[in-house]
Amino acid sequence: MSNLKIAIIISSTRSNRVGLQAAEYVESIASKRSDMNFEIVDLRDYPLPFFDEVASNAFVPSKNPVAQKWQHFIAQFDGYVFVTAEYNNSITAALKNALDYAYPEWNRKAAAYFSYGSAGGARAVQHLRDICIELQMAPVRHSVLIQGADFFKVMTGEVKVKDLEYLEPLVNEMLEQLSWWAKALKEARKK
Ligand SMILES: Cc1cc2nc3c(=O)[nH]c(=O)nc-3n(C[C@H](O)[C@H](O)[C@H](O)COP(=O)(O)O)c2cc1C
């Protein structure tokens, strides 16, 4: 089997977001694996309007060129690592909009979560798991979070994500679970 293709999706689009640093950290660990290839996906590169379609593209194909480009792009991946911030106890509006702009492209793919926030982004991840199930993804059990004092130090620039050494084995366990599901689903999609 050729290597699995995994997107690392940054949920936030603010110019001074923590999300980019977090995604680059996940990629730095992930790129040590030989079974999966990773690509950071920045929603800023896909300036989707707030959802303005006739219906979900499960039912009516999109005519919007940015939406078509987004759907075509994400369709190529076998799984996704969502690097998610928590905005008012949930995921960012930008990520929810991007998720809504596709349907079959997400189906039967594996999903994993790396989050950050005062409570570790745990509430955002819980919402995101639910959304992913509706989109027929398979969320893996193990997620990784940066919380409390560590998160505030990252947010204020006092430490970098890569300085939090305890994260690496946790990310590795998450990737191991993602690999298993992404591989199983890739095989199953071929049948
Ligand atoms: C609109 C908004 C709402 C937020 N709500 C929460 C929240 O509910 N829980 C939390 O832990 N942090 C919250 N925060 C703080 C974010 O966790 C923090 O700003 C983080 O850096 C956001 O991710 P980003 O830098 O990638 O945009 C919020 C920030 C913003 C801008």
The ligand as a Gaussian input file, in Angstrom:
#p B3LYP/6-31G(d) Opt

LIG

0 1
 C      -13.404000      34.653000      20.110000
 C      -12.557000      33.895000      21.086000
 C      -13.158000      33.024000      21.980000
 C      -12.390000      32.269000      22.869000
 N      -12.993000      31.376000      23.681000
 C      -12.233000      30.507000      24.417000
 C      -12.817000      29.429000      25.120000
 O      -14.006000      29.221000      25.113000
 N      -11.995000      28.596000      25.805000
 C      -10.636000      28.778000      25.822000
 O       -9.939000      27.996000      26.443000
 N      -10.066000      29.794000      25.169000
 C      -10.829000      30.666000      24.471000
 N      -10.234000      31.683000      23.761000
 C       -8.789000      31.881000      23.879000
 C       -8.088000      31.026000      22.841000
 O       -7.950000      29.713000      23.344000
 C       -6.723000      31.588000      22.500000
 O       -6.861000      32.925000      22.058000
 C       -6.056000      30.755000      21.420000
 O       -4.764000      31.283000      21.183000
 C       -6.907000      30.779000      20.139000
 O       -6.331000      30.017000      19.121000
 P       -5.592000      30.731000      17.893000
 O       -4.460000      31.539000      18.486000
 O       -5.086000      29.612000      17.040000
 O       -6.598000      31.622000      17.235000
 C      -10.990000      32.443000      22.880000
 C      -10.395000      33.329000      21.979000
 C      -11.154000      34.041000      21.081000
 C      -10.486000      34.947000      20.090000

